[in-house]
Amino acid sequence: MRPELFDEMAAVQQTHWWFVARREILASVIQRLNLPPRPDILEIGCGTGANLAMLSEHGHVVAMEYDDVARGMAAKLAVCVVQAGGLPEPVPFADGTFDLVCLLDVLEHIEADAAAMTRVARLLKPGGRVLLTVPAYGWLWSAHDTAHHHHRRYTASAVRSLAGQAGLVVQRVGYFNTLLFPLIAGARLLGKLLSLSNRSDAALPNRWVNALLRLIFASERHVVAHTGFPWGVSVIAVMTARQE
């Protein structure tokens, strides 16, 4: 990802409607995972650290990040230890260490996604979970994906297939960012028609629009805490290691 995009993300990650609402949704999902008391949580690809404070409310958190610039920004938040690492390698943690591993809009950045998920599975304790989010639908590909160096977008069935290859059992998979789907899909398609390029979606709208979009998106937590929607801008999945 281009270095200036990390600056953009760090500047808005505490206020931008997408970051804020997504954290609320993810927190509602984690609360229902029935994790052990004070679970060990790893965020892989933590970026500039947007999720670390939220995750720390649910257990003992460590993180890893491949990019030096982003890792430095995340470490400055002083929420947890942020180590250098990437998927499939290098991973600076021992196998069987974590109750929850989070990949939150990370897998699309990794070319060898099947090998990455297999590596993630090894990090789980018995009964451990993986919480995964990825962007949905290849036809929604836009300048944002290009600017952020994405390799692909996914469907729920593609995520289920990857999990199976990695020896993981999908407990639930579905979509979210559904209520705003028509607006976002329309904007993406219009961008293609107008040949807009080299643009990210992280620009902060005016505060009234930002507040409204946050309210709409965050309201999905009441559904996504239990199950996914049948369509949406993103895929969300909870997986666990297959029992031998």
Secondary structure, 3 states (H helix, E strand, C coil): CCHHHHHHHHHHCCCCHHHHHHHHHHHHHHHCCCCCCCCEEEEECCCCCCCHHHHHCCCEEEEEECCHHHHHHHHHCCCCCEEECCCCCCCCCCCCCEEEEEEECCHHHCCCHHHHHHHHHHCEEEEEEEEEEEEECHHHCCHHHHHCCCCCCECHHHHHHHHHHCCEEEEEEEEECCCCHHHHHHHHHHHHHCCCCCCCCCCCCCHHHHHHHHHHHHCCHHHHCCCCECCCCEEEEEEEECCC
